[in-house]
């Protein structure tokens, strides 16, 4: 064992040797100020010593065989290896009977976690989350009237950085909830963050980058134009005239009737009297809404200390652009964990984490402003590009009007019936800014062997500005 200079040289320390399947053995070793020393150990075989150690609901390390509850460990390496931007999503497929589903495809969107299925029809089924021995808020406040409309917000658990995690225990048994009461009736997820280690200062840097593509595109027809019964109209349906049977060339317009001018003035749409164009815009419209998503995360960490104190500082910078244009999730995490040994019987630990996230959510679900609803209902012969401008009728101008396939001139009303998806993306922004502080402080006193007193206090506070 290499002992850094200036740490324990010239002192007597307790050295413990342990090995799987053998009994541990300790010895007092005098560490010379220079040079080396030798200490031999002879470990006795312990056939029943192959026991796993897990973290209990109160944050203590205990032998899993001695616990009265069912639990499973998830290693941080498995979580970070998945490449997920969010810690909750990285739990998917890592533990039996733990069902993890992303609420939507938005970057930074919320996550649904169920342990052993749902326990209620109308109530909450999310498990209790305990970080460094302290329960934290894992609520998800929907940005609309229901779960089927509006926007999807992130789970508060996702404010944590997966690269700061030391261990994760999923407690499933009913007895696991005994310590926390009814709020833990759906199970407990116990998370411990990393700590520093004695020795020279260590620095690490890690970068993760990935790209997202749409898994499957819904096929859309290009045979028939907007309208009904084989005729072009401005109705919602798209079983109008056959596009291939049109004469081709520009449409026929009536310049004496109302018209639409785009916001920047580079496009004018007159009232159509006859549809002639064979041009379709399915591919163009799709590419105007979707793109290749990108995720990048940089993690920087410093740790060190000596026998009486240790420290760990980390900074994480996450930037994610969603597959829907205009959607994004940015998050910055700072963490400082310290531990001080005041005496042989007293130690103090402080763990503090701050996160700031900034995101833009996209309208979802079955509502007239829903992104996919507007895109999939859009007629194949309507170009989404010029979605905002001025409607002119009888010499009267109506600026800022919303142009969609049901109202291709915009109209005097601001209601387009069904949104143009580009209006949803560019005009109906749902910005969310979250500041979160989680701090846990504890004092551990061991008055005599076999007795341990633990005093713990913490704070979990956040602001969610939308």
Secondary structure as the mmCIF struct_conf table of DSSP 4:
data_model
#
loop_
_struct_conf.conf_type_id
_struct_conf.id
_struct_conf.beg_label_comp_id
_struct_conf.beg_label_asym_id
_struct_conf.beg_label_seq_id
_struct_conf.end_label_comp_id
_struct_conf.end_label_asym_id
_struct_conf.end_label_seq_id
HELX_LH_PP_P HELX_LH_PP_P1 UNK A 2 UNK A 4
TURN_TY1_P TURN_TY1_P1 UNK A 5 UNK A 6
BEND BEND1 UNK A 7 UNK A 8
TURN_TY1_P TURN_TY1_P2 UNK A 9 UNK A 10
BEND BEND2 UNK A 11 UNK A 11
STRN STRN1 UNK A 12 UNK A 17
TURN_TY1_P TURN_TY1_P3 UNK A 20 UNK A 21
STRN STRN2 UNK A 22 UNK A 22
STRN STRN3 UNK A 25 UNK A 30
BEND BEND3 UNK A 33 UNK A 35
HELX_LH_PP_P HELX_LH_PP_P2 UNK A 43 UNK A 44
STRN STRN4 UNK A 45 UNK A 45
TURN_TY1_P TURN_TY1_P4 UNK A 47 UNK A 48
STRN STRN5 UNK A 53 UNK A 55
TURN_TY1_P TURN_TY1_P5 UNK A 57 UNK A 58
BEND BEND4 UNK A 59 UNK A 59
STRN STRN6 UNK A 61 UNK A 63
HELX_RH_3T_P HELX_RH_3T_P1 UNK A 64 UNK A 66
BEND BEND5 UNK A 68 UNK A 69
STRN STRN7 UNK A 71 UNK A 74
HELX_RH_AL_P HELX_RH_AL_P1 UNK A 76 UNK A 81
TURN_TY1_P TURN_TY1_P6 UNK A 82 UNK A 83
BEND BEND6 UNK A 85 UNK A 86
TURN_TY1_P TURN_TY1_P7 UNK A 87 UNK A 88
HELX_RH_3T_P HELX_RH_3T_P2 UNK A 89 UNK A 91
TURN_TY1_P TURN_TY1_P8 UNK A 92 UNK A 93
BEND BEND7 UNK A 94 UNK A 95
TURN_TY1_P TURN_TY1_P9 UNK A 96 UNK A 97
STRN STRN8 UNK A 98 UNK A 102
BEND BEND8 UNK A 103 UNK A 103
BEND BEND9 UNK A 105 UNK A 106
TURN_TY1_P TURN_TY1_P10 UNK A 107 UNK A 108
STRN STRN9 UNK A 111 UNK A 115
BEND BEND10 UNK A 116 UNK A 117
BEND BEND11 UNK A 119 UNK A 119
BEND BEND12 UNK A 121 UNK A 123
HELX_LH_PP_P HELX_LH_PP_P3 UNK A 126 UNK A 127
STRN STRN10 UNK A 128 UNK A 131
TURN_TY1_P TURN_TY1_P11 UNK A 132 UNK A 133
STRN STRN11 UNK A 134 UNK A 136
BEND BEND13 UNK A 143 UNK A 146
TURN_TY1_P TURN_TY1_P12 UNK A 147 UNK A 148
BEND BEND14 UNK A 149 UNK A 150
HELX_LH_PP_P HELX_LH_PP_P4 UNK A 153 UNK A 155
HELX_RH_3T_P HELX_RH_3T_P3 UNK A 156 UNK A 159
BEND BEND15 UNK A 160 UNK A 160
HELX_RH_3T_P HELX_RH_3T_P4 UNK A 162 UNK A 164
STRN STRN12 UNK A 165 UNK A 171
BEND BEND16 UNK A 173 UNK A 173
HELX_RH_3T_P HELX_RH_3T_P5 UNK A 174 UNK A 177
TURN_TY1_P TURN_TY1_P13 UNK A 178 UNK A 180
HELX_RH_3T_P HELX_RH_3T_P6 UNK A 181 UNK A 184
TURN_TY1_P TURN_TY1_P14 UNK A 185 UNK A 186
STRN STRN13 UNK A 188 UNK A 193
BEND BEND17 UNK A 198 UNK A 198
STRN STRN14 UNK A 199 UNK A 212
BEND BEND18 UNK A 215 UNK A 215
HELX_LH_PP_P HELX_LH_PP_P5 UNK A 217 UNK A 219
BEND BEND19 UNK A 223 UNK A 223
STRN STRN15 UNK A 224 UNK A 224
BEND BEND20 UNK A 226 UNK A 226
STRN STRN16 UNK A 227 UNK A 228
TURN_TY1_P TURN_TY1_P15 UNK A 229 UNK A 230
STRN STRN17 UNK A 231 UNK A 232
BEND BEND21 UNK A 234 UNK A 236
STRN STRN18 UNK A 238 UNK A 238
BEND BEND22 UNK A 240 UNK A 241
STRN STRN19 UNK A 242 UNK A 242
HELX_RH_3T_P HELX_RH_3T_P7 UNK A 243 UNK A 245
BEND BEND23 UNK A 246 UNK A 246
BEND BEND24 UNK A 249 UNK A 250
HELX_LH_PP_P HELX_LH_PP_P6 UNK A 251 UNK A 251
STRN STRN20 UNK A 252 UNK A 262
TURN_TY1_P TURN_TY1_P16 UNK A 263 UNK A 264
BEND BEND25 UNK A 265 UNK A 266
STRN STRN21 UNK A 268 UNK A 274
HELX_RH_AL_P HELX_RH_AL_P2 UNK A 282 UNK A 289
STRN STRN22 UNK A 290 UNK A 290
STRN STRN23 UNK A 293 UNK A 305
BEND BEND26 UNK A 307 UNK A 308
STRN STRN24 UNK A 309 UNK A 321
BEND BEND27 UNK A 323 UNK A 323
STRN STRN25 UNK A 324 UNK A 324
TURN_TY1_P TURN_TY1_P17 UNK A 325 UNK A 326
STRN STRN26 UNK A 328 UNK A 341
BEND BEND28 UNK A 343 UNK A 345
STRN STRN27 UNK A 346 UNK A 361
HELX_LH_PP_P HELX_LH_PP_P7 UNK A 362 UNK A 363
BEND BEND29 UNK A 365 UNK A 367
TURN_TY1_P TURN_TY1_P18 UNK A 368 UNK A 369
HELX_RH_AL_P HELX_RH_AL_P3 UNK A 371 UNK A 377
BEND BEND30 UNK A 378 UNK A 378
TURN_TY1_P TURN_TY1_P19 UNK A 380 UNK A 381
BEND BEND31 UNK A 385 UNK A 385
STRN STRN28 UNK A 388 UNK A 393
TURN_TY1_P TURN_TY1_P20 UNK A 394 UNK A 395
STRN STRN29 UNK A 396 UNK A 402
STRN STRN30 UNK A 404 UNK A 404
TURN_TY1_P TURN_TY1_P21 UNK A 405 UNK A 406
STRN STRN31 UNK A 407 UNK A 407
TURN_TY1_P TURN_TY1_P22 UNK A 408 UNK A 409
BEND BEND32 UNK A 412 UNK A 414
BEND BEND33 UNK A 417 UNK A 418
HELX_RH_AL_P HELX_RH_AL_P4 UNK A 421 UNK A 426
TURN_TY1_P TURN_TY1_P23 UNK A 427 UNK A 427
BEND BEND34 UNK A 428 UNK A 428
STRN STRN32 UNK A 430 UNK A 448
TURN_TY1_P TURN_TY1_P24 UNK A 449 UNK A 450
STRN STRN33 UNK A 451 UNK A 465
#
